[in-house]
Amino acid sequence: MKYLILIPDGMADEPIAELGYRTPMQKAKKPTMDMLASKSYVGTVSNVPEGMVPESDTANMAILSFDPKVYSKGRSPLEAVSMGLEMKPDETAYRCNVVTLTEDEENYEDKIILDHSADEITTAEADQLIKALEAEMGDDIKHFYTGVSYRHCILWKNGNDKYDFMRPHDILGKRIGDYLPKAENGGAEFLELMKKSYDILKDHPVNVARKARGLKPANSAWLWSPGKKPQLPSFKDKWGLDAAVISAVDLIKGIGLCAGMKSFDVEGATGNVHTNYDGKAAAAIDAFKNGTDLVYVHVEAPDECGHRAEIDNKVLSIELIDAKILKPVYEYLKSTGEDFRIMILPDHPTPIRIRTHSIDPVPFMIYSTDKSFDGVDTFTEQTATAIGRYVSDGYNLMGILTEK
């Protein structure tokens, strides 16, 4: 038995006026997904426990069968693992976004956050900015490390791993003063770093060149999601399956690596709508050919489109996932003559209306060649809800997927 788990991150949404009050899942042409859904076990699932923040680390950890209430220690340590950083027990990892703030205001606190991704800055450009921050602020206590695109990491000796930072994608278009770390509750050193980062980055040659090309500058660091070194049980020991993860996002790679899964990098995988869909499909097929039992393919594109309020691109990303990833991998698995199962679900919704994650349940479907179900004509939030099948804890899905 082979297993494909396909995660179109943030695909679930709400009805949108510009789409005739349909969701992107309803609008998108996804013939392979809908064909499989007609024969699938369909329902809805909550991947984020009540009271926890609906972030991708929590949700994807649950899908991989690890109870977030037990194992979630923040996304930054997982990203650090993916980047090959050896975290020491006394170190705290922090996500360090490079973001776009308005530049006309004299006071840092009065600036408005325009983009949590700085127009999805390239990794090559961001690397120069992170190196500039390291040169100016790196020391024996803390160091800056380049990740992918706008997502980077700070390792801080004896750093506060409990500080409650604001997530930058939750406050787009707002004045940042109300959301910055506060000196009075232990955030003075974080606030100082973020302010100083603006002075270092605002006139950096990379940003001067970006503005000349009509792109947003990555003119400030934004810290969030601290955590200590993570530890997850072995996925193979738990399920008896050789597993691999394919993702452009360090966080997802980190979860896989911490669980003992293989991680395959795909050239040109960006985390946005222009990612290398064909390459991800080819990597999944190669993994199966080389004996991998379960392949976890994560595609960030719908989530980024939700954060950026890009309605048409969110629809397009779903269509491309269907045509360029799901269809070829399904056809390969079918050609082997071996039984296989395919589970498809977003980790959480990322509604265009709010431009951030919500905690609402998401639709899921499980297609099996060895079992038959009365599914749904089209795979959407509405059809999955109408089935009336609800899984309250996402970490139980893996058991349903692999049930004999």
Summary of the structure (lengths in Angstrom):
residues: 404
radius of gyration: 20.8
end to end distance: 10.3
largest distance: 66.2
contacts: 1443
relative contact order: 0.24
helix: 39%
strand: 20%
